[in-house]
Amino acid sequence: MDLSTNFNRLRLSSILDGISYIILLGIAMPLKYLAGMPMAVRIVGMLHGVFFLALCLFLLLALIEKKLSFKWCVIVFLCALIPFAPFFLDRKLAKKA
């Protein structure tokens, strides 16, 4: 994937956000509540927050550059809130690229 365009950066940030979300929910949260290790959520949660903010930034840039319609921007944002959805969404975004 060529990262010279904001659209491809959006795709990458969506994938990274999806991965960090799954790690947060599937690994860090159980470590916090079952093993008493709250530091896992702190670290992974912070990384997930950075990736989510990057996703929002590149989503805004894609909207401004008219690479995505407002409807697609809403779909991408909502998929960021659902585990595993960004991976399915990336296939559709790859076709739009």
Rosetta blueprint (number, residue, H / E / L):
1 M L
2 D L
3 L L
4 S L
5 T L
6 N H
7 F H
8 N H
9 R H
10 L H
11 R H
12 L H
13 S H
14 S H
15 I H
16 L H
17 D H
18 G H
19 I H
20 S H
21 Y H
22 I H
23 I H
24 L H
25 L H
26 G H
27 I H
28 A H
29 M H
30 P H
31 L H
32 K H
33 Y H
34 L H
35 A H
36 G L
37 M L
38 P H
39 M H
40 A H
41 V H
42 R H
43 I H
44 V H
45 G H
46 M H
47 L H
48 H H
49 G H
50 V H
51 F H
52 F H
53 L H
54 A H
55 L H
56 C H
57 L H
58 F H
59 L H
60 L H
61 L H
62 A H
63 L H
64 I H
65 E L
66 K L
67 K L
68 L L
69 S L
70 F H
71 K H
72 W H
73 C H
74 V H
75 I H
76 V H
77 F H
78 L H
79 C H
80 A L
81 L L
82 I L
83 P L
84 F L
85 A H
86 P H
87 F H
88 F H
89 L H
90 D H
91 R H
92 K H
93 L H
94 A H
95 K H
96 K H
97 A L
